[in-house]
Amino acid sequence: MKAFGKLLGLLILGLLLLVVALGFALTHLFDPNDYKDEIRAIGDVLRDQLFLMRRCGFDAFAVRADRDPYDALEGLKDFSVTYQAAADDPRPLFLRRG
């Protein structure tokens, strides 16, 4: 009976791994660069978050009512150079310098 329990456990583990692997494989079918609709950040959106949110793909922001929206827009200019690839530019810095 112990052998059957071990075999059943391995079978269940194998099925779970197959489901997870299938989920990862299916994510490549849905290209995030093909998404054309608006991605809006709402709630407690602060100036220091806007630059990174824009790099991740957010393209609309609803800043809190007690914050200055023009000051928040200046947050999009906080950094002039980025070295990682992101939604706004898929090339890393070393490929952009050439």
Secondary structure as UniProt FT lines:
FT   HELIX           2..27
FT   TURN            28..29
FT   HELIX           32..34
FT   STRAND          40..45
FT   HELIX           47..56
FT   STRAND          60..63
FT   TURN            65..66
FT   HELIX           69..74
FT   HELIX           75..77
FT   HELIX           93..96
//
